[in-house]
Amino acid sequence: MNTPSYSPNYYSLEDILITQERVPCHTTQDLYKMGFLDASEQSANLSSNHKLELPLWVLLQQDERSPLFEAQIPSIYGAAYKEIYKADANYVELGALCKYYYELGIYLTRFDRQNNVSEMLLSAAQERMKRLKDLCQNVGNESLNISNKFEFIERVLFNEGCKTNKLFDDWLQQRQIHIKSTEIAVNIRKRKRSPEGETQEEQ
């Protein structure tokens, strides 16, 4: 599995899946013979200000000087969820809202003129990372019920945090074993053989 990429990566499978997410938008002008873009549209054409959903990659490939579609921020990044995050960001199961919640939000910031999405992502991540750190230390990655509540980046960090914590615990156990072995070796060296072949305690 590829690691998350915070910038477009042509060879990243995760980045491809993220840009396949459908985003609400509306047309900025009449589009002839483009009715097929909306499965519910009966007409062969799309009128100006027609609302539909398109994959994110379509919106990213537009000519910025004369775009045919104007993206709208999905409701999961709206004011209602912002208030929920202020109350308790850990209450929301981001994985249920969107598997790639953070990375999709990062892409959407370019369409957000008021910077509400970036502020929401930052505040949510700050609160949820504290909880994530505690879970890595106290729960372990065998808890699938907890892991399934995370979105993609959180799940990667959770799994890596659990692995790191286990490696640290193993290192501590090995260190304790080494210390015990060293104490035994010291006790043995305290005893030395005398020139006559007799063993005596080292003073």
C-alpha positions as CSV (number, residue, x, y, z in Angstrom):
1,M,0.0,0.0,0.0
2,N,1.3,3.4,-0.9
3,T,1.8,6.0,1.8
4,P,-0.5,9.0,1.8
5,S,0.5,11.8,-0.5
6,Y,-0.3,15.4,0.4
7,S,0.4,16.6,-3.2
8,P,-0.8,15.1,-6.5
9,N,1.0,12.0,-7.3
10,Y,0.3,10.4,-10.7
11,Y,1.5,6.9,-9.5
12,S,-0.3,6.9,-6.2
13,L,-3.2,4.5,-6.0
14,E,-4.6,6.4,-3.1
15,D,-4.4,9.7,-4.9
16,I,-6.3,8.2,-7.9
17,L,-9.0,6.9,-5.6
18,I,-9.3,10.3,-3.9
19,T,-9.7,12.2,-7.2
20,Q,-12.4,9.7,-8.1
21,E,-14.6,11.1,-5.3
22,R,-17.7,12.8,-6.6
23,V,-18.0,16.5,-5.7
24,P,-21.2,18.7,-6.0
25,C,-20.9,21.5,-8.6
26,H,-22.9,23.5,-11.0
27,T,-22.4,24.6,-14.6
28,T,-21.3,28.1,-15.3
29,Q,-22.8,28.2,-18.8
30,D,-25.0,26.3,-21.2
31,L,-23.3,23.0,-22.2
32,Y,-24.6,21.4,-25.4
33,K,-24.5,17.6,-25.9
34,M,-23.3,17.3,-22.3
35,G,-26.4,15.9,-20.7
36,F,-24.9,12.5,-20.3
37,L,-22.8,13.9,-17.4
38,D,-25.9,13.8,-15.3
39,A,-27.6,10.4,-15.2
40,S,-30.9,12.0,-14.0
41,E,-31.0,14.6,-16.8
42,Q,-33.5,13.9,-19.6
43,S,-32.2,16.5,-22.0
44,A,-29.1,16.1,-24.2
45,N,-27.9,19.5,-23.0
46,L,-27.1,21.1,-19.6
47,S,-28.4,24.5,-18.9
48,S,-26.4,27.2,-17.0
49,N,-26.4,26.7,-13.2
50,H,-27.4,23.1,-13.5
51,K,-26.5,21.2,-10.3
52,L,-24.7,17.8,-10.6
53,E,-21.9,15.8,-9.1
54,L,-18.7,15.1,-10.9
55,P,-15.4,13.2,-10.0
56,L,-12.9,15.6,-8.5
57,W,-10.4,15.0,-11.3
58,V,-12.8,16.6,-13.8
59,L,-12.9,19.8,-11.8
60,L,-9.1,19.8,-11.3
61,Q,-8.5,19.5,-15.0
62,Q,-10.5,22.6,-16.0
63,D,-9.1,25.7,-17.5
64,E,-9.0,28.1,-14.5
65,R,-9.6,31.1,-16.8
66,S,-12.9,29.8,-18.1
67,P,-14.1,26.9,-16.1
68,L,-17.3,25.0,-17.2
69,F,-18.1,23.9,-13.7
70,E,-17.9,25.6,-10.3
71,A,-17.2,23.2,-7.4
72,Q,-19.3,23.4,-4.2
73,I,-18.0,22.4,-0.8
74,P,-19.7,19.1,0.3
75,S,-21.8,19.2,3.4
76,I,-19.4,17.1,5.4
77,Y,-17.1,20.1,5.3
78,G,-19.9,22.6,6.1
79,A,-20.8,24.7,9.1
80,A,-22.9,22.0,10.8
81,Y,-19.9,19.7,11.1
82,K,-17.6,22.6,12.2
83,E,-19.8,23.1,15.2
84,I,-19.7,19.4,16.0
85,Y,-15.9,19.4,15.8
86,K,-15.8,22.3,18.3
87,A,-17.9,20.3,20.7
88,D,-16.1,17.0,20.4
89,A,-14.1,16.2,17.2
90,N,-13.6,12.6,18.4
91,Y,-17.3,11.9,18.3
92,V,-17.5,12.0,14.5
93,E,-16.6,8.8,12.6
94,L,-14.7,10.3,9.8
95,G,-14.3,6.9,8.0
96,A,-18.1,6.7,7.7
97,L,-18.3,10.3,6.2
98,C,-15.5,9.8,3.7
99,K,-12.7,7.2,3.5
100,Y,-10.2,9.9,2.5
101,Y,-11.6,12.8,4.5
102,Y,-8.4,14.8,5.1
103,E,-6.9,14.4,1.6
104,L,-10.1,15.2,-0.1
105,G,-10.5,18.2,2.1
106,I,-7.0,19.4,1.2
107,Y,-7.9,19.2,-2.5
108,L,-11.1,21.2,-1.9
109,T,-9.3,24.0,-0.2
110,R,-8.5,25.4,-3.6
111,F,-12.2,25.9,-4.2
112,D,-12.9,27.4,-0.7
113,R,-12.5,31.2,-0.9
114,Q,-13.2,31.6,2.8
115,N,-10.7,29.1,4.1
116,N,-13.3,27.4,6.2
117,V,-12.2,23.9,5.1
118,S,-8.6,24.3,6.0
119,E,-9.5,25.7,9.4
120,M,-11.8,22.7,10.0
121,L,-9.2,20.2,8.9
122,L,-6.6,21.7,11.2
123,S,-8.9,21.9,14.3
124,A,-10.3,18.4,13.8
125,A,-6.8,16.9,13.2
126,Q,-5.4,18.6,16.3
127,E,-8.1,17.2,18.6
128,R,-8.3,13.7,17.0
129,M,-4.5,13.1,17.0
130,K,-4.4,13.4,20.8
131,R,-7.0,10.7,21.1
132,L,-5.2,8.6,18.4
133,K,-1.9,8.8,20.3
134,D,-3.6,7.5,23.5
135,L,-5.3,4.6,21.6
136,C,-2.0,3.5,20.1
137,Q,-0.5,3.3,23.6
138,N,-3.4,1.7,25.4
139,V,-5.4,-0.3,22.9
140,G,-3.3,-1.9,20.2
141,N,-4.0,-2.5,16.5
142,E,-6.0,-5.7,17.3
143,S,-9.0,-3.5,18.0
144,L,-10.7,-3.5,14.6
145,N,-13.8,-1.7,15.9
146,I,-11.7,1.3,16.7
147,S,-9.7,1.2,13.6
148,N,-12.8,1.1,11.4
149,K,-13.9,4.5,12.8
150,F,-10.8,6.2,11.3
151,E,-10.4,7.6,7.8
152,F,-7.4,6.6,5.7
153,I,-4.7,8.7,7.1
154,E,-5.8,8.1,10.7
155,R,-5.8,4.4,10.1
156,V,-2.3,4.5,8.7
157,L,-1.1,6.5,11.7
158,F,-2.9,4.3,14.1
159,N,-1.4,1.1,12.7
160,E,2.1,2.6,12.6
161,G,1.7,4.0,16.1
162,C,0.7,0.5,17.4
163,K,3.7,-1.1,15.7
164,T,6.1,1.6,17.1
165,N,4.7,1.1,20.6
166,K,5.1,-2.6,20.4
167,L,8.7,-2.3,19.2
168,F,9.4,0.0,22.1
169,D,7.9,-2.5,24.6
170,D,9.9,-5.3,23.1
171,W,13.0,-3.2,23.4
172,L,12.3,-2.5,27.1
173,Q,11.8,-6.3,27.7
174,Q,15.1,-7.1,26.0
175,R,16.8,-4.4,28.0
176,Q,15.5,-5.9,31.2
177,I,16.7,-9.4,30.2
178,H,20.1,-7.9,29.3
179,I,20.4,-6.2,32.7
180,K,19.6,-9.4,34.5
181,S,22.1,-11.3,32.4
182,T,24.7,-8.7,33.2
183,E,24.1,-9.0,37.0
184,I,24.6,-12.7,36.8
185,A,27.9,-12.2,34.9
186,V,29.1,-9.8,37.5
187,N,28.3,-12.2,40.3
188,I,30.3,-14.9,38.5
189,R,33.3,-12.7,38.1
190,K,33.3,-11.9,41.8
191,R,34.5,-15.4,42.3
192,K,38.0,-16.1,41.1
193,R,40.3,-19.0,41.4
194,S,43.4,-18.8,43.7
195,P,46.9,-19.8,42.5
196,E,46.5,-23.0,44.5
197,G,43.3,-23.8,42.5
198,E,41.0,-22.9,45.4
199,T,38.0,-20.6,44.8
200,Q,37.6,-17.6,47.1
201,E,35.3,-14.7,47.2
202,E,36.7,-11.5,45.8
203,Q,37.0,-8.9,48.5
